[in-house]
Amino acid sequence: MASEAELREQILGIGRMLHQREYVAASDGNVSVRLADGRILATPTSMSKGFMTAEDLVITDLEGKKLAGRRNPSSELAMHLLIYRLRPEIGGVVHAHPPTATGYAAAGLPLNQALISEVVLALGCVPLAAYGTPGTPELGDALRPLVPHYDALLMANHGVVTYAEDVMRAYFKMETVEHFARISLVARLLGKQVLLGSREVEKLMEARRKYEGISTAADPAPGCPVTADTLADGASCAMPAAGDERFLVTREELTQLVEQAARGNKRRW
């Protein structure tokens, strides 16, 4: 297992990547790891994730009590602690506001359709948690029933949280969520989404349990992801009525939107 010093450097690197890829703005977002002794090492409150030093990080216990550090922990650390308590195997949590995925969360739309095989393999499904005021027990109440079943969640009108057995894999899941959101948006703009069928998804989920590098205790709820078969049976994809609204764009406008999404995807640290 990585040393505390190495984990501090990993958090700093992830903070820079979140900032450079515009997954966070100002002092948004937070990152944490579970240390070998059970303590939690986390980013501080009110500080840009792109400009932290190792000394800025805070150590707390699993109840959120500050144990070490010159700064204070974020009020949103409670969300991380809930995940650590519900998923003992989790070693790292990342919370951010990647624009496209957060746009889905703000629109009340989950990323729960079986559009891309790699996403089904990596995440299974990304549901939408009900809104809860950040930094309050409301948010924990909204996340609690979903955390055991999924490794990535959209939070209504808020952002995205991802978690894994180590913090780098948690960050990579954040990248996957945003990448999938961009692909899903382009498919919507093109006016057609061709979903994988239930048989294809079953094969992918079975492979997910066996593939090296995809280790998770999560067991998605039935019907997630939504497949072509469930749609044919009349499933609504758990989307609100507003999600059925359609709008028209010109070919030039559509081309500009796709190019903007592609440019955003090419940004690298």
N, C-alpha and C positions, 0 to 999 in steps of 0.2 A: 504494500500500500504506500502511496505517496506520503512524504513527510509534510508537516504543517507548512514549512517554508515553501515547498513545491506547490502545495494547494493554494497558498497565498498568491503565488505567481500565476497559477492557472486562473484564479478569479480575476486578477488584474488584466490578463490577456483577454478573457471573455468580455470584461467591461469595455475594453478598447474596441473589440470587434462589434459589440452591440452599438456603441456610439458611432463608429465609422460607417456601419451599414445602415444607420438611421433607424435602428430598431427601438431606440430610446431618444428622448430629447431632454435637455436641461438635466435635472436630477432624477428623472424617471427610472423605473426598473430596479431590480435587486437580484443578487446572486448569492447563493450560500452552499456550503458543503458540510457534511457530517464528518467530524474528526474521528480518529480511531477510538478515542475515549468517550465518544458519545456527545461531546460538546459541539456547538454549531459555530462555524466561522462564516461571517456574512458581511456584505457591503453595508456602509453606514447610511444614515438618513441625510437628505439634503446635500448630496454631492454628486457631480457628474461621474458617470461610470467610466468615462474616457480619460479621467485625470486623477485617478486614485493612486496612492502609494500603499505598500504593504502595511505601513503603520496606521493607515486609515481604517483598516478592517477591524471588525468587532467580534468578540467571542461571547456567546451566551450559553446558558444551559437549555435543555429541551423545553423549558417553560418560558423562555424568553428573558430570563434574568441576566443582566450584563455581568460578565465575569472579568473581562479584560478589554482594553482598547481606549484610545483617547477620545473617540467619537461615540455617538449613540446609535443603536440599531434602528432600522426603519420600523414604523408601525405595521408595515406589511409583512414583517418577518413572521407574524402569526400564521400567515398562509403557508409559509415554508414549514413551520413547526407542525402544523396539522398534517402535511404530507409526510413528514418524517415519522410521525406517530402512527399514521394509518398504513404506511408502507415501510416496514423495517429494513427492506433491502435497498431503499433509495439512499444514495450518497451525495446527490447534488440536485439543486433546484434553480431554475432560471425563470425570471418574470420580466417581460418586456412588452413593448407596444409596436410590433412590426406593422407598418401601415396597412398593407392589404388584408392581412389576417384580422387586424383590429377593426378594419372597415366591415368585415363580415360580422364580427362580434357586435359592432354598433348597429348593424342592420338587422340583428336578431337571427342571423343565419349560421348554422353549424357547418363545419367542413366534414360532413359525414357521408359523402357519396363515394362509391368505389369507382373513381375515375382513372387513377394511376396505380399500377401494380406496385411500384416501389413504395408508395405512400402506405398502401395496405400492409406491405411487409414491415415498414419501419414503425408505423403508428397504429395500425388497425383502423382507428377511427378517431376523429377529433370533434367531440360534442360541444354544445354550448351550455354553460352554466348560467343559471338565472342571475340577475343583477344583485349584488350586495355591496354596500358602501365600503370602499377600500379602508383597511385598517380597523375594521370593526368585526364583531362576531357574525354579522350578517353575511359577510363574504365566506367565512368558514362554513356556515350553514348551507350556503349554496354549493360549495365545492365538495363537502363531505360525502354525499352519496355517489359522486363520480370518481373521486380519486382512486379507489380500489380497482376500478375497471379500465382506466385509461392512463396513458403516459403523457398526454398533452390535452389541455383544455382551453377553449375560448371562454372568456368571461364577459358577459353581456355589458356593453358600454364601458369596457375597461381595457382588456388586453389579452395576453396569452401567458400561460404558465406551463412549463415543461419540466420533466424530472426523470432521472435515470440513476443507475447504480454508481455513476461518477459524474462530475460536473461537466466535463467536456462532452459526454454523450448527451447530457441534458441540453447543452447549448446546440449541438448538432440537430437535435429534435426541433429546437426553435427555428433553425434554418429550414428544415423540412416543412414545417407548418407554413412559414411565409412563402416558400417556393410553391407549395401546393395551392395556397390561396391565389397566387398570381395566375397559375395555370387554370384554376377553376374560374377565375374572373374572365380570362380570355375566352374560355369555352362558352361562358354565359353571353359574352359580347358577340360571339360568332353565332349565337342562337341555337346551339345544339350541344348536348352533353350525352355521350354514348357511354353508359355505365357497364362495368363488368357484371357478368351473371353470378348467381349464387355458387355454382359449381367452381368457377374460376376463383372466387373469393375464398371458398373453403380450402382449395389447394394452396393459396397464398398464406392463409392463416396457419395451415399445417406446416408449411415451410418456415413460417415465422417462428414457430416453436423450436425448430431445429437449426436454423441458420446461426453460424458463429457471429457474434457481435450484436445479435438481437435478443437480448436477455431481458425478460420482463415477467412479472407475476400478474400483470393485468390480464383480465379476461373480459373483453368487450361484451356488453349486454346484447341480447338477441336483436337482430335488425340493424346493427351498426357494424360495418358500414351499410348504407342503403345500396342495394344492387338493382340491376335491370329487372330481375324477377319480382322484387318487392314493389317496385314502381308499377309493374304490370298488374300486380294484385291490388293496386289502389292506394299504396302507401303515399303519404304526402311529404316524406323526407323531413318531417318534424319542422317544417318552415311555416312562418306566419303567413297570413293572407297577402301581406304586402310583398312577400317573396315571389308571388305569382304575377306581379305587375311587369309589363314589358315596356321598353322604350325604344325609339328609333334613333339610329345614328347614321350619318353618311359614311360612305366607304373611306373618305379622307379622314373623318373623325375616328373611325375604327382603327385605321392604320396608325394614327397618332397615339391612340391608347395602347395598342400592342407594342409600339416602339418604346413608349415610356416605360411599360412594364419590363421590356427586355433590357433597357438601359439600367433600370434599378437592379435587375438581377446580376448584371455584370460588375456592379460595384464591389471592390474587394479592399481589404485592409492593406 
